[in-house]
Amino acid sequence: MTNLQQLVHQQRAHLIEAEGLGIQICMALGDRKGAQRHRREMEAQIAARDAAIQQAEEEGENYFAVAGRVAGIQAEARRAVGA
């Protein structure tokens, strides 16, 4: 995984966490439509992350190695938001 790919994965992980927080905020405010909008965006980011992992595998990288690095980036993002 290149440095650029790692940065994209890091950005995506933070966006996923931010959308999750957006869902929580909207639910606390009783904004069901807002929560649904954040959920759709979070699901789109997750799908993009999964597609990037699949693409890396198709390009010859080991699926488990890439998925493990991405999981590490996700854990770092969760720690950054205190989740």
C-alpha positions in Angstrom: 0.0 0.0 0.0 1.4 3.3 -1.0 1.6 6.4 1.2 -1.2 8.0 -0.8 -3.4 4.9 -0.4 -2.7 5.0 3.4 -3.7 8.7 3.5 -6.9 8.0 1.6 -7.7 5.1 4.0 -7.0 7.3 7.0 -9.3 10.1 5.6 -12.0 7.5 4.9 -11.8 6.1 8.4 -12.2 9.6 9.9 -15.1 10.3 7.6 -16.8 7.1 8.7 -16.3 8.0 12.4 -17.6 11.5 11.7 -20.7 10.2 10.1 -21.3 7.9 13.0 -21.1 10.9 15.3 -23.5 12.7 13.0 -26.0 9.9 13.4 -25.7 10.1 17.2 -26.1 13.9 17.2 -29.2 13.8 14.9 -30.8 11.0 17.0 -30.2 13.1 20.2 -31.9 16.0 18.5 -34.8 13.8 17.2 -33.7 14.5 13.6 -34.5 11.1 11.9 -33.9 12.3 8.4 -30.6 13.8 9.3 -29.6 10.5 11.0 -30.6 8.6 7.9 -28.6 11.0 5.7 -25.5 10.4 7.9 -26.1 6.6 7.8 -26.2 6.6 4.0 -23.0 8.6 3.8 -21.3 6.3 6.3 -22.4 3.2 4.3 -21.0 4.8 1.1 -17.7 5.4 2.8 -17.6 1.8 4.1 -18.4 0.5 0.6 -15.6 2.6 -0.8 -13.2 1.3 1.8 -14.2 -2.3 1.1 -13.8 -1.7 -2.7 -10.3 -0.3 -2.2 -9.3 -3.4 -0.2 -10.7 -5.6 -2.9 -8.9 -3.7 -5.6 -5.6 -4.0 -3.7 -6.1 -7.7 -3.6 -6.8 -7.8 -7.3 -3.6 -5.9 -7.9 -1.7 -8.7 -6.1 -1.5 -7.5 -2.5 -2.4 -9.9 0.2 -6.0 -9.3 1.3 -5.3 -10.0 5.0 -2.2 -7.7 5.0 -4.2 -4.8 3.5 -7.2 -5.4 5.6 -5.0 -5.5 8.7 -3.4 -2.2 7.8 -6.8 -0.6 7.2 -8.1 -2.0 10.5 -5.1 -0.3 12.2 -6.0 3.0 10.6 -9.6 2.5 11.7 -8.5 1.9 15.3 -6.4 5.0 15.2 -9.4 7.0 13.9 -11.6 5.7 16.7 -9.0 6.7 19.3 -8.8 10.1 17.8 -12.6 10.7 18.4 -12.6 8.9 21.7 -14.8 6.1 20.6 
